[in-house]
Amino acid sequence: MAHAHPAVDFETEPARYRHWRLDIDGAVATLVMDVREDGGLSPDYRLKLNSYDLGVDIELADALQRLRFEHPDVRVVIVGSARERLFCAGANIMMLRGASHALKVNFCKFTNETRLALEEASRESGIRFLAAVNGTCAGGGYELALACDEILLVDDGSSAVSLPEAPLLGVLPGTGGLTRLVDKRRVRRDLADAFSTLIEGIKGKRAVAWRLVDAIAPTTRFQEAVRTRAAELAQTAPGKSGPGVKLGALQPTVTDASITYSTVSVSFNRARRTADLTVQAPADPQPSTPSDIQAAGDRFWPLRAFRELDDALLRLRLNEPEIGVVIVRTEGDPDAVLTVDRTLVEHRDHWLVREIILQMKRTLKRLDLTARTFFACIEPGSAFAGSLFELSLASDRAYMLHDDDEANVVALSAMNGGLLPMSNGLSRLQTRFLAEPDKPAQLLAVGEKLNAAEAEEAGLVTFAPDPIDWDDEVRLAIEGRAACSPDAMTGLEANLRFAGPETMETKIFGRLTAWQNWIFQRPNAVGDKGALKAYGGSGRPEFDWERT
């Protein structure tokens, strides 16, 4: 039977960490993993050997976010372990064995989003990550190391890196492990094949020769080698100037009927299996210079609104599995959004503004990767403009009321022109108009608000019913979608959202949707005598030997 788990809270802070320690020493930060065995989200398993569950990853994601916003002087992060001769044993197997299918998949998804955020911090924010692998590094532990820029492995005659999921558990290192081996580290396919079926892994000079790690160092010189390499990386990383911005708690009001933040709200209609997700445009004047933005800190509307939206999406994923359709709405003055967008674009080279834009990008990608149907409803009083119009572009369909006085409008801004790309590397406009590559630039050049007829003609909305048809058409669309098989909709949406070019990121999530969804339900892994169920017991797994 799957473990029941309480509603997951994604908010934390360093003072509340149970599994990580974050130390800052000038340009070098050390992020040390020291997992409490009794600190799991459920009491039904113990987090032995620095293994992790979702709660451990929530703290890691929080630490990465705070490094980017609160510590702009940090140029290098050493990711290490407090345990002797042990880096990380990966995802906790007993947790996976007892978790519901939905929790397994969403755990894998969140874990990989966090690792991609780490890689983005290196690519976009100039923070280098050095994995100091001081001992056993298996499964998800090695996948964490793979997400770092460099891996330094202790050469003590026994410490190895490994991806033992396939031979040991009948599942995959599918949270980016296999993809990063061949796409990121350029490990030869034949060597990757051999490595991924060796339970004991690869150590020492062979690990370097196979490109599994970057360097090795003997036990007596390991810590010195870590410090030396971190100092070298700090010299090459681009610098930023502080001071940082403190990220305060979001503190939503959560009831059975709704989740309410300062700018975002979610209300549930459980009988219909739907939710209304509403984002408010800024109501007060917003700062327009970097110094004023710095002074406003986490109260600056785009940072606050998209942090709240991110938290709402995560709560929908993990805590509301039966909500199948989300109706996306906005409220407020579209001009207020366009004014903020102009500020962001004008000052995008400032470190804090850049981090805010990247946070917006990550949140929108979180929406892209959430297995729920999203329908945007654009009505009079909406603020679907610029960065908030991305919510409509990210939705599976957009319905826009064609009102008689044509007061219902949408608008684009420079923020729609590539600053908020999808996992495929394209803007949502480019992804929408793959058959018309010149059209995004043409639409961005219009510079005017579009009414429903103009927006439908431009291809920016799916349907524009008139007031007579609006209620019935939108209602029937939502009811029809909510009545479809959720499995079929997850597959359909993921296929259509991944339009355009393939990247390492789209491969990871496409494979996660297909491979992990499938393997985590197959009896060879999770059946009564499957490998995941048999692990740690006295019996051996029994497989259905048919290839499918």
C-alpha angles and dihedrals in degrees: 000000000000118000115254111227131197120244108292118239112205096193121100141134136210093265089059098044114127099179109030137051121205117200124180122203109171110287093354125075125188119210107193123194114216106156118201109228092214094044102087124129087248129039089221094088140030122229097231126176095018090298117157145218131189092286091060091050092049088059091048091051090049092050092052091049092050093047089057098046106025101036109039092160092066111105102167132037120197109207106204146148133248091210121096114246090352128098104168134321092208131236112359107260096206089053091051092045093055100034123107116252091252092052092049093053096042091047089055091046095050091045091055094044087056093051091048089051087054091052091046090053088058095044100041107021101038096239112142120210123209119190109213100200103193098172144334110016113180139165112327089010090063090043088058089051090048089057090059122087093241137013122211112191126197112241102215100137095258112044112104142168116234146169100204099161098107100050095032106038107015091241135096138258080240099149087092097295101118093036094052091048094062104021101039106025094030093226111177112260094236093049091046089052092053093043093051093057097047109098092195094050129207128298143184124356093355090059088056093044091051091049091242091126133014101228144351132217132187119253093255093056101030100102091043090051090051093051093046094050092045090053090050092050090049090058092055099041116096113252128235131197126234169186098159128225120245114232107220126204116277094214101191121194105244123195133156089262102043153000114224128191130168094270104009132058135181122196123187132219098189095178089060093036090234138122134200112223113194128184120195121219115230111285098188130057110276129217115265104192130063092245092052091045089051090051092049090051116172090355090072102115102237093048093045096042096047093044088054092046090050092052091047092052092051092050090050091052099047105026104034107048095156095054101100105169126045119194108210117212137168130200134197141039114339090202089062089057092047090051091054090047091055090053092050093049094045094051100031092124091063109099096234095046089048091052091050091052090048090050089052089049093051092048093051090049087051087058091048089053098045114108097229131101111252120200117181115216112200113194136156108294092035123132101208094151132129112324091010090052085065086074089062093045089050093051121096090237136003123213116195122188112234096215121194096240092044092231091136106093143162129202141194129220137186087272087073091057101082109300091106103045126179126237088274091063094247130107116252089250091054091047091050093051102040088140092051107043094174095053100082091059091046092052093046089053093057092079095189136103114260125217122219096272092048093046092050091047090050091051093242095123131036101223135005108196120186121240092268094058100029102092096044096042095050093042094050092047092053094044092047093051094046089053094057124097107276090216092054091047093050090054095042095049095045091051094050096042091055094065119146131024124004120243133175087261096052089046091053095050096038090053091043090055094047108027100036094041089052101040094045089060099043118105091229086071108023105017120112089268097029123127096254092049094044095050112113093013132100098255132076122239119262116216135202096230097206114117112223 
